[in-house]
Amino acid sequence: MKVYQVTQGTIGTVYFPRPSSKRMFDWAVKEDRTFQDHEMIFDPIALANGRLKDVSSWCRSQAKKGLAGFRRDGFLLVVKYADVNVM
């Protein structure tokens, strides 16, 4: 099982749970965050391997841009995949 780490200071976008549909751009990660496979929603590698057939077209378009999305507690954190450490 892969573990993904987003380090403190990484800039990304946070999407709040529905029904608010609020989002915060240029949000800096306040502390190191570790995510497991089931929390990864999309990334460019999964897109290239054909594993994103069950996600929305928005998720696939974000992965095409080189972004990765992680979901925890209803929040979605989207950062550049290059800023993610895979362990």
C-alpha positions, 0 to 999 in steps of 0.5 A: 500500500502506498502512502502519500505525504504533502509537506508543510508549506505546500500550496494547493486548493481546498474544496469544502464539503457540500452543500457549501461548495466553498473553496480556498485557493492558494492555501498553504498546508499547515503541517505535514499530511499523510494520506493512504491509497483510499484517500487519493481520488485522482493523480496523473499516474492513475490517469495514465494507467487507466484507473480513473474511469469511475471518477468525474470528468472534473477529476480526470481534467485535474489529473491531466493538469498534473494535479493530485486530489486527496479526500479526508473528512469531506474536504478535498485537497488538490495540489501539484502531483510534483509536490507529493512525496510517495512512500 
